[in-house]
């Protein structure tokens, strides 16, 4: 028997949702309204309307700042995100297939290592030392390796949960028809992983694109600057033009906003896929 909820609990839920919506929209309003102000007006950091709309001037400034550094930062962030996601999907999906389909002590031990990767934080100094040994320190390639390693445990767990819902009869039928291990993965299993692959791509792309710590630790120089480091470069220790800063934040966030608007359905489908077996 389902117990009916009281009026008080319903009212409390409505109030909490209303407060959440209010605070989120208030922050968005503050960012947009500050981006439309000039230097003097934006320094006040108030919620008032701008005395003079200067959004276009601020936009022109950030695109010309440091000889179009924003465009280079966009290029670097896009390259890092695409390359990291490509190798992450390949490595995580293949690992998850082996761990889920092949039972034994090695799979159980690997599962414990994956779980440990979700819990234990990465250490900066040993990681940089390893990148230096591989001769990829302070390069985009080195940062891509760090991003793949960081996102790998979570992606494997997502793939494992989805693969557990796929019947093993698919594998058996493919083997009877003459498929080898590689052919089984490439031609049969990987195409069936499209929903969860879309989820991994979307969720991990957002984190890699928004990553600030790893580029800050493992890369240096304006030529390898990412969009998050570019926004940070607009903030000074002495004076900060918040109009330019918030304009850059809006421009940098637009790709992620558009990604979520067009692919939010795939995100929800992928997150719920494999949650129920049968």
PyMOL commands that set and color helices and strands:
alter all, ss='L'
color gray80, all
select helices_A, chain A and resi 7-35+39-42+55-64+69-101+105-119+124-133+140-163+169-176+181-192+194-210+213-218+222-224+227-233+242-272
alter helices_A, ss='H'
color red, helices_A
deselect
rebuild
show_as cartoon
